[in-house]
Amino acid sequence: MEFTHFNEQGRAKMVDISDKEVSKREATATTMVKMAETTLKKIKAGQIGKGDVLAVAQVAGIMAAKNTANWIPMCHPLALNGVNITFSDNDKDELYIEVTVKITGKTGVEMEALTAASATALTVYDMCKALQKDMIIGPTQLIAKSGGVSGDYRR
């Protein structure tokens, strides 16, 4: 596989996507926040002093997806078609976050999905850190992607 991330001097560059075909692309990433059972119960009951943790985290994740190119130097700024963030848990001590990002464009949205999942989890941590500082985030991982020259991927 030839990498196109280097210029003629061997230095990093933003990949030129001008000749790529526009296609529908989608990526899904997940992460998890491990916390005390009491913390998860308070999140679900809306008893965290800073507000609705999941609502704020969801907005943070969407904002992160939309601004990925501002965080990750070689990412292209993209006009996303959709970002969906869902939450589930094990009724004990694990909050699961799943993010799906969609675009019709010339490059994929894997980084946008991973960035959104990370920012969502970090926001949960930020809103609950007064209650519990030893929460653990991760693993954060790409679960699936579709579209583009490299084809589909499923973990």
C-alpha angles and dihedrals in degrees: 000000000000117000117218096192096099131072127219089279092054092252125135117267138175106262115251107238097171093111096045121109120249111245141157110273133182136179133187125198132178138198138169137219114211113203143149116294089241091056093052091048091052091049091051092046093049092242100133111116096226093060139256100355097194095046093050092043091050092053090046091052093050091048090049092052090051092049102041093119088060091057104035110053101214098041118111118237104252136196099224121210096206146350121196123185122187132182132208134161143195094241087246123061110324128088113194122206124196123185127189120188124189133193141162100218152100099279137040131260102222092117091048091053093047093046091049092050091050095048091047091053093044090053091052088052093047094050094048103035093100087061097039130008099180098069114137123220122205173295092245111192147162108251100181145348133186136190134035133076094299091058130212127341130190124179 
